[in-house]
């Protein structure tokens, strides 16, 4: 096994920092300007690197877009698993997942960039990961767990609920972005979820008031 001498380690660290700086700058540009209006010169200037250094890591703008969208999808499975482990019920887990994802949509520029790139996917001259389907699969599984646990009303279809929830989430975040810059996103999602849960959840058993 080759040994890493003292000069190799700093070189690798510099390369990693450059790569991360380029990705962060690209995310800022894509989120603010959109894919068509962003140039590689913009990204290099934001990152504070030469175009040659940027091209060493990402030879094309399309490659940057793909990496940002792929990173977007990689961040969710560990978050979902953590929330599932911490939640008392499947419906509680869905509510917590929606809120956690909404916070990242609001606060993380790389997430906002990936969302905009997905919306502009027809303008990106390469294949991006297919949108929405992974979220539909995750939520369908959670709604199925809720049905098996007896949380859902009879006839509630987990797959249909997943599709409706994903469609509502992305629609709500888009309206929130256009009207308040996503400042009210978590509040609007809470409204949606409370209404949906009221419609689909089996009410808890009535407990007689001992004072009556």
N, C-alpha and C positions, 0 to 999 in steps of 0.2 A: 504494500500500500504506500502510495506516494505521501511524503510528509509535506505539510504546508509550512513554509518558512515565514519569517516575520514580514516579508514584503508582499506575500500573496494575500494574507488576511486583510490588511488595509485596502488592497486593490479590490477584493471582493466586496468589502463593506461599501466602498465608494460606488461600485457598480450597482449594488442593491439600493443605495440611497438615490442614485441617478434614476434608476428604473421607477422607484416609488414617486420621485418628484415629477417625472414625466406623466405617470398615471394620474397623479393628483391634479396636475395642470390640465391634462386632457379632460378629466371629469368636470373641472370648473368651466372650461370652454364649452364642452358639449351641453352642460346644464344651462348655461347662460345664453349661448349663441345658437345652439342647435348644430347638428352635424354638418349641413351644407355650408354654413357660414364660418365654421372653424377651419383654420389652416394649420399646417404643421409649423409654420413660422410663429403663429400665435402660441401654440403649445410650447415650443422651445423657449420662447421669450418668457412665458409665465413660469416655466420650470427653472429658468436661469441656467440653461445648458445650451451647448451648441447643437445645431441641427445634426451634425455628425454623431454626437453622443446620443441623441434621441434615436436616430436611425439605427444605431448599433443594437438597441433594445427593441425598437418597433419600426421596422422598415416602412410601414404604411399607416395611414390614418385609419384604414379599415381594421388593421390589426389591433390598434388601440381600442376601437369601438367594441370589437369582439371580446377583448380581455376584460373591459369594464362590465359588459353584460354577463360574461361568464362568472366574474367575481360576485356580481349581484345575486346570481342563483346559488353560488356556493355558500353564501352567508346564512341562508335560511334553515337548512336541515338541523344544525346544532341548536339554533334558537328554538325551533319547534320541539325538538326532543327535550330540551330543558324545561320548557313550559308544560309539556305533557307530564313530565315527572313531578312537577310542582303543583299541578291543578287537581282539585278534588273530583271534578267531573269532566267529561269530554266537552260539554257546552262551555264550562268555565275555561277550558283550554282554548277553545275557538275564540272566545272573547279576549283572552289575554294575548293570543297570537295577533289578532287584528290590531290591538292597541300597540303592541311592541313593534309591529311592522310599520304602523302609521308614524310612530315616533322616529323611526329611521328614515322614512320618506321625508319627514319634515326637517330632520337635523343633519342627515348625511348627504354631502354633495355628490358622492359617488353613486348613491342610490338614485338621487334625482337625475343624474346623468344617464344612468341605465334606463330609467323609465322613459326619458325623452328619446333616447336612441331606439327603444322598442317602438315608440310611437312613430318614429321617422325611418323605420326599418326599410321601407321601400326606396329610400334615398341612399342607403348604405350599400355599396357595390360588393357585398359579400353576404354569406348566410350568417344570421344571428341565431342564438338559441330560440326555439319556439316559445312565444309568450303564453302565459296564463295556465297552460295545461298542467304544469307541475303543481301549481297552487290548487287547481281543481282536484287533483289526485290527493293532495295532503288533506284538504278539507273534507273530501268525500270519505276518506278513512276516519276522520274525527267524527263526522256526522253518523257514520255507520256504528262507531263505538257508542255514541249517544243512543242510537236506536236499540242496540243490543243491551244497553244498561237500563232500558225502559224510560229514557228521558223524553222521547219524542212522541207526539200524538200519532195515532194510527193513520197510516197512509202517507206520512212524511217520507219523501224519497231522498236518501242521503246524497245521491249524485246530483239530483236537481237542486237541492239546497246548496251544494257546493258551487254549482255553476252560477246560481243567483247571487251567492255571497261574493264570489270573485268578481262578477260583473258589477255588483253594487260597490264593492271596495274601490275598484279602479275608476268607476264613474265618480264616486264621492271625492276621491283624492284629486281628480282632474278639476272638478268644480271648485273644490277648496283651494287648489293652486291658483285658479283663475281669479277667484274673488278675494282671497285673504292671504295668498302666498303660503297656503297650508297651515296658517296659524290656528284655524278652527277645526283642523282635520280630526283630531281625537274626539272632540265634542260631537261632530257630525256622525262619526262612526258609532259613538255611543248611542245616539238617537236611533240609527239604523238597527243596531244589534238589539236594543231593547224592544223595538217593534217586532223584529223577526222572532226573537225568543218568545215573546208573548204569544205569537201565532203558532209556534211549533212545539213548545214545551208542554208536557203534561203538567197540569197544576199540582202543587203539593197537596197531600190529603188534608181535608179540613179538620182542624182540631177544635172541638167544641169549647166555647168560653166557659170556664168553670164557674164564673160569676153569674151565668144565666141560669 
